[in-house]
Amino acid sequence: MARKGLFSSLLSSLVVAVISFFILFFFFPNISNPYLGVAFKKPTEIVDQESPSRLRQLFDRVTSRLPFQ
């Protein structure tokens, strides 16, 4: 059997830790937030754009015909 050195063992454990962090971070945000203090959550609220009022539409129409200086 080949003997592993300290560097390869350290590197292997770092790779496992980074992979497990990202799995928790992206796929289990409810679990990762209390233990890691961070979590990836998609925004749940979608803000609708305000539809322009009739006055705003009229103002835009009039100002579009004005010559710019």
TIMI-2910 file (N, C-alpha, C, CB; in pm, 1 decimal, decimal comma, always signed):
<rs>
+----------+----------+----------+----------+----------+----------+----------+----------+----------+----------+----------+----------+------+
!      n_x !      n_y !      n_z !     ca_x !     ca_y !     ca_z !      c_x !      c_y !      c_z !     cb_x !     cb_y !     cb_z ! resn !
+----------+----------+----------+----------+----------+----------+----------+----------+----------+----------+----------+----------+------+
!    +83,3 !   -118,1 !     +0,0 !     +0,0 !     +0,0 !     +0,0 !    +87,3 !   +123,8 !     +0,0 !    -94,6 !     +0,2 !   +120,2 !  Met !
!    +42,7 !   +220,3 !    -71,0 !   +117,3 !   +345,4 !    -77,0 !    +86,3 !   +428,6 !    +46,6 !    +83,5 !   +424,1 !   -206,0 !  Ala !
!   +187,9 !   +494,8 !    +96,5 !   +168,9 !   +579,3 !   +214,0 !   +133,2 !   +719,3 !   +168,3 !   +295,9 !   +581,1 !   +303,4 !  Arg !
!    +31,4 !   +773,9 !   +230,9 !     -8,5 !   +909,9 !   +198,3 !    +69,8 !  +1005,6 !   +286,3 !   -161,6 !   +929,9 !   +216,5 !  Lys !
!   +109,4 !  +1113,4 !   +227,6 !   +179,7 !  +1214,7 !   +303,7 !    +81,8 !  +1309,3 !   +372,2 !   +274,1 !  +1292,7 !   +213,4 !  Gly !
!   +136,9 !  +1395,6 !   +452,8 !    +55,0 !  +1492,4 !   +525,8 !    -14,5 !  +1588,9 !   +429,6 !   +141,3 !  +1570,6 !   +626,1 !  Leu !
!    +55,1 !  +1629,3 !   +324,9 !     -0,2 !  +1725,1 !   +229,8 !   -119,1 !  +1667,9 !   +154,3 !   +106,6 !  +1768,9 !   +131,8 !  Phe !
!   -111,6 !  +1544,5 !   +109,3 !   -222,6 !  +1485,0 !    +34,3 !   -343,3 !  +1460,6 !   +125,0 !   -178,2 !  +1352,9 !    -31,2 !  Ser !
!   -320,5 !  +1425,5 !   +250,7 !   -432,0 !  +1407,5 !   +344,2 !   -500,0 !  +1541,3 !   +373,3 !   -382,7 !  +1343,0 !   +475,6 !  Ser !
!   -419,8 !  +1644,6 !   +390,5 !   -474,4 !  +1777,2 !   +415,1 !   -553,3 !  +1826,2 !   +294,0 !   -362,1 !  +1876,0 !   +449,2 !  Leu !
!   -500,2 !  +1804,1 !   +177,0 !   -567,7 !  +1844,9 !    +55,0 !   -699,0 !  +1768,5 !    +36,4 !   -476,3 !  +1823,3 !    -65,5 !  Leu !
!   -699,2 !  +1641,3 !    +64,6 !   -820,9 !  +1560,8 !    +52,8 !   -928,4 !  +1608,5 !   +149,9 !   -789,7 !  +1413,0 !    +78,0 !  Ser !
!   -889,6 !  +1637,0 !   +271,6 !   -987,8 !  +1682,9 !   +370,2 !  -1041,6 !  +1821,9 !   +334,6 !   -925,0 !  +1685,1 !   +510,6 !  Ser !
!   -959,3 !  +1908,4 !   +277,3 !  -1005,7 !  +2039,5 !   +233,4 !  -1105,5 !  +2027,7 !   +118,5 !   -887,3 !  +2125,9 !   +191,2 !  Leu !
!  -1079,5 !  +1938,1 !    +25,9 !  -1170,3 !  +1917,3 !    -86,8 !  -1305,3 !  +1866,3 !    -37,3 !  -1109,4 !  +1818,2 !   -188,3 !  Val !
!  -1303,6 !  +1771,8 !    +55,6 !  -1428,5 !  +1719,0 !   +111,5 !  -1503,8 !  +1828,3 !   +186,5 !  -1400,0 !  +1599,8 !   +205,3 !  Val !
!  -1433,7 !  +1913,2 !   +262,2 !  -1497,6 !  +2021,0 !   +336,9 !  -1559,9 !  +2124,2 !   +243,2 !  -1396,5 !  +2088,4 !   +429,4 !  Ala !
!  -1490,7 !  +2160,6 !   +135,9 !  -1542,7 !  +2259,6 !    +41,4 !  -1664,5 !  +2205,0 !    -32,2 !  -1433,9 !  +2300,6 !    -59,4 !  Val !
!  -1659,1 !  +2080,5 !    -73,9 !  -1773,1 !  +2020,1 !   -143,7 !  -1893,9 !  +2010,3 !    -51,6 !  -1736,1 !  +1880,8 !   -197,1 !  Ile !
!  -1873,2 !  +1968,9 !    +72,6 !  -1985,7 !  +1958,7 !   +165,6 !  -2042,9 !  +2096,5 !   +198,6 !  -1942,0 !  +1887,9 !   +294,4 !  Ser !
!  -1957,4 !  +2199,6 !   +207,5 !  -2005,6 !  +2335,2 !   +231,7 !  -2096,9 !  +2380,7 !   +119,0 !  -1888,1 !  +2432,2 !   +247,1 !  Phe !
!  -2054,4 !  +2362,7 !     -6,0 !  -2135,3 !  +2408,0 !   -117,6 !  -2263,7 !  +2327,0 !   -133,4 !  -2054,9 !  +2401,4 !   -244,5 !  Phe !
!  -2261,5 !  +2199,6 !   -100,2 !  -2384,6 !  +2120,3 !   -104,0 !  -2483,3 !  +2174,0 !     -2,2 !  -2355,2 !  +1970,9 !    -77,0 !  Ile !
!  -2436,9 !  +2201,5 !   +119,8 !  -2525,0 !  +2259,6 !   +221,2 !  -2569,4 !  +2399,7 !   +182,1 !  -2455,0 !  +2263,2 !   +356,9 !  Leu !
!  -2478,3 !  +2478,8 !   +128,3 !  -2506,6 !  +2618,3 !    +95,2 !  -2614,1 !  +2630,3 !    -11,7 !  -2380,0 !  +2688,0 !    +48,8 !  Phe !
!  -2606,7 !  +2552,4 !   -119,0 !  -2699,3 !  +2566,1 !   -229,8 !  -2824,5 !  +2478,8 !   -217,5 !  -2628,9 !  +2533,7 !   -356,6 !  Phe !
!  -2812,7 !  +2357,3 !   -165,2 !  -2924,5 !  +2265,0 !   -169,1 !  -3003,0 !  +2256,1 !    -38,2 !  -2874,8 !  +2130,2 !   -205,5 !  Phe !
!  -2941,9 !  +2292,8 !    +74,1 !  -3009,6 !  +2287,7 !   +203,0 !  -2989,4 !  +2418,2 !   +279,2 !  -2958,8 !  +2169,0 !   +286,0 !  Phe !
!  -3048,5 !  +2529,3 !   +231,1 !  -3023,7 !  +2658,1 !   +296,8 !  -3081,2 !  +2666,2 !   +437,9 !  -3081,3 !  +2769,4 !   +213,5 !  Pro !
!  -3189,2 !  +2593,2 !   +465,6 !  -3247,0 !  +2596,6 !   +600,2 !  -3155,1 !  +2530,4 !   +702,0 !  -3383,4 !  +2528,0 !   +601,2 !  Asn !
!  -3079,1 !  +2432,9 !   +659,6 !  -2985,2 !  +2365,8 !   +749,4 !  -2856,3 !  +2446,1 !   +761,2 !  -2954,9 !  +2223,4 !   +699,9 !  Ile !
!  -2812,2 !  +2504,7 !   +651,9 !  -2683,1 !  +2572,9 !   +653,9 !  -2686,3 !  +2705,4 !   +727,9 !  -2635,9 !  +2595,7 !   +514,0 !  Ser !
!  -2800,8 !  +2772,4 !   +731,6 !  -2806,8 !  +2903,3 !   +795,6 !  -2777,4 !  +2897,8 !   +945,4 !  -2942,5 !  +2964,4 !   +773,1 !  Asn !
!  -2836,8 !  +2807,9 !  +1024,5 !  -2804,4 !  +2807,5 !  +1167,6 !  -2660,9 !  +2762,8 !  +1198,4 !  -2900,9 !  +2717,6 !  +1240,4 !  Pro !
!  -2607,2 !  +2670,0 !  +1120,9 !  -2475,2 !  +2615,1 !  +1151,9 !  -2361,1 !  +2694,4 !  +1088,8 !  -2467,7 !  +2471,8 !  +1106,2 !  Tyr !
!  -2380,1 !  +2738,6 !   +965,4 !  -2273,1 !  +2809,1 !   +895,0 !  -2288,9 !  +2960,3 !   +899,4 !  -2267,6 !  +2763,7 !   +751,8 !  Leu !
!  -2409,6 !  +3008,2 !   +925,3 !  -2434,2 !  +3150,8 !   +930,8 !  -2462,1 !  +3213,9 !   +795,6 !  -2318,8 !  +3218,0 !   +993,0 !  Gly !
!  -2459,5 !  +3135,5 !   +689,9 !  -2489,9 !  +3184,4 !   +555,9 !  -2578,2 !  +3083,0 !   +485,3 !  -2360,1 !  +3210,6 !   +474,8 !  Val !
!  -2656,1 !  +3131,2 !   +390,1 !  -2740,3 !  +3042,6 !   +311,3 !  -2774,4 !  +3111,2 !   +180,6 !  -2868,6 !  +3003,7 !   +388,6 !  Ala !
!  -2791,3 !  +3033,2 !    +77,9 !  -2831,6 !  +3083,2 !    -53,0 !  -2981,4 !  +3061,1 !    -64,8 !  -2753,2 !  +3011,9 !   -169,8 !  Phe !
!  -3055,4 !  +3170,6 !    -77,0 !  -3200,0 !  +3159,6 !    -94,1 !  -3240,7 !  +3240,1 !   -216,1 !  -3275,9 !  +3208,5 !    +32,6 !  Lys !
!  -3327,1 !  +3181,2 !   -295,1 !  -3379,9 !  +3253,3 !   -410,2 !  -3481,7 !  +3354,5 !   -360,3 !  -3443,8 !  +3156,0 !   -514,0 !  Lys !
!  -3488,3 !  +3469,6 !   -425,2 !  -3587,9 !  +3567,7 !   -382,0 !  -3729,2 !  +3514,3 !   -403,4 !  -3569,4 !  +3700,2 !   -457,6 !  Pro !
!  -3812,1 !  +3528,1 !   -300,5 !  -3948,3 !  +3476,9 !   -310,8 !  -4047,1 !  +3583,6 !   -353,5 !  -3991,4 !  +3418,1 !   -179,4 !  Thr !
!  -4010,7 !  +3708,7 !   -333,9 !  -4099,8 !  +3816,9 !   -373,7 !  -4061,4 !  +3868,0 !   -511,9 !  -4095,8 !  +3931,3 !   -270,9 !  Glu !
!  -4160,0 !  +3885,6 !   -594,5 !  -4137,2 !  +3944,9 !   -725,7 !  -4209,4 !  +4079,2 !   -725,7 !  -4188,0 !  +3850,8 !   -843,1 !  Ile !
!  -4134,2 !  +4182,7 !   -746,6 !  -4191,5 !  +4316,4 !   -744,2 !  -4235,9 !  +4351,2 !   -884,6 !  -4090,2 !  +4421,2 !   -689,9 !  Val !
!  -4363,1 !  +4380,4 !   -898,6 !  -4416,5 !  +4418,8 !  -1028,9 !  -4379,1 !  +4563,1 !  -1058,3 !  -4570,1 !  +4400,2 !  -1033,8 !  Asp !
!  -4351,4 !  +4588,6 !  -1184,2 !  -4322,6 !  +4725,5 !  -1224,0 !  -4451,1 !  +4805,2 !  -1222,1 !  -4256,6 !  +4730,7 !  -1363,4 !  Gln !
!  -4436,5 !  +4929,5 !  -1185,2 !  -4552,4 !  +5017,0 !  -1181,3 !  -4592,0 !  +5052,4 !  -1323,8 !  -4523,3 !  +5144,8 !  -1098,3 !  Glu !
!  -4718,0 !  +5033,6 !  -1355,2 !  -4763,0 !  +5069,5 !  -1489,7 !  -4776,1 !  +5221,2 !  -1497,1 !  -4898,8 !  +4999,5 !  -1525,1 !  Ser !
!  -4733,6 !  +5278,8 !  -1607,2 !  -4740,1 !  +5425,7 !  -1618,7 !  -4884,6 !  +5474,6 !  -1620,8 !  -4667,1 !  +5473,1 !  -1746,0 !  Pro !
!  -4907,0 !  +5583,8 !  -1552,1 !  -5041,1 !  +5641,6 !  -1548,9 !  -5068,6 !  +5714,5 !  -1680,0 !  -5056,9 !  +5737,9 !  -1428,5 !  Ser !
!  -5192,5 !  +5755,1 !  -1697,5 !  -5229,3 !  +5827,2 !  -1819,9 !  -5155,6 !  +5960,6 !  -1828,6 !  -5381,8 !  +5850,4 !  -1825,2 !  Arg !
!  -5140,3 !  +6026,1 !  -1713,7 !  -5069,1 !  +6154,1 !  -1712,4 !  -4923,3 !  +6134,6 !  -1752,8 !  -5077,5 !  +6219,4 !  -1572,9 !  Leu !
!  -4860,8 !  +6029,4 !  -1703,6 !  -4720,5 !  +6002,1 !  -1738,8 !  -4708,5 !  +5970,0 !  -1888,0 !  -4664,5 !  +5884,4 !  -1653,7 !  Arg !
!  -4801,7 !  +5892,6 !  -1940,3 !  -4798,8 !  +5860,3 !  -2082,8 !  -4814,3 !  +5985,4 !  -2168,4 !  -4908,9 !  +5760,2 !  -2116,6 !  Gln !
!  -4905,3 !  +6074,8 !  -2128,2 !  -4924,2 !  +6199,6 !  -2200,6 !  -4798,8 !  +6286,2 !  -2194,9 !  -5043,5 !  +6276,0 !  -2144,1 !  Leu !
!  -4737,5 !  +6294,7 !  -2076,6 !  -4614,7 !  +6371,7 !  -2060,5 !  -4502,3 !  +6315,8 !  -2147,3 !  -4572,1 !  +6373,0 !  -1914,0 !  Phe !
!  -4488,3 !  +6184,3 !  -2150,6 !  -4384,8 !  +6122,4 !  -2234,3 !  -4409,7 !  +6147,8 !  -2381,9 !  -4378,3 !  +5972,3 !  -2208,3 !  Asp !
!  -4535,2 !  +6145,5 !  -2423,2 !  -4568,2 !  +6169,6 !  -2563,2 !  -4534,6 !  +6313,7 !  -2603,1 !  -4717,1 !  +6140,4 !  -2588,7 !  Arg !
!  -4568,2 !  +6409,9 !  -2513,9 !  -4542,7 !  +6551,1 !  -2545,6 !  -4393,4 !  +6579,5 !  -2545,1 !  -4614,7 !  +6643,7 !  -2445,3 !  Val !
!  -4321,4 !  +6529,6 !  -2447,7 !  -4177,7 !  +6558,1 !  -2439,1 !  -4098,7 !  +6487,9 !  -2549,8 !  -4124,0 !  +6515,6 !  -2302,4 !  Thr !
!  -4151,6 !  +6379,0 !  -2603,9 !  -4079,0 !  +6312,6 !  -2711,6 !  -4080,6 !  +6395,7 !  -2840,0 !  -4139,0 !  +6174,6 !  -2737,9 !  Ser !
!  -4177,1 !  +6486,0 !  -2853,4 !  -4185,4 !  +6570,1 !  -2973,3 !  -4105,3 !  +6698,6 !  -2961,2 !  -4329,2 !  +6603,7 !  -3002,4 !  Arg !
!  -4060,2 !  +6732,7 !  -2840,8 !  -3982,2 !  +6854,7 !  -2821,8 !  -3841,4 !  +6837,5 !  -2876,3 !  -3977,2 !  +6892,9 !  -2673,6 !  Leu !
!  -3788,9 !  +6942,3 !  -2937,3 !  -3649,5 !  +6931,8 !  -2985,1 !  -3553,4 !  +6940,7 !  -2866,2 !  -3617,5 !  +7044,3 !  -3089,6 !  Pro !
!  -3453,1 !  +6857,6 !  -2870,2 !  -3352,0 !  +6860,3 !  -2763,4 !  -3243,3 !  +6960,4 !  -2797,8 !  -3290,6 !  +6720,0 !  -2741,4 !  Phe !
!  -3192,4 !  +7028,0 !  -2697,1 !  -3089,9 !  +7130,3 !  -2720,9 !  -2952,6 !  +7071,4 !  -2716,0 !  -3100,8 !  +7242,2 !  -2620,1 !  Gln !
+----------+----------+----------+----------+----------+----------+----------+----------+----------+----------+----------+----------+------+
</rs>
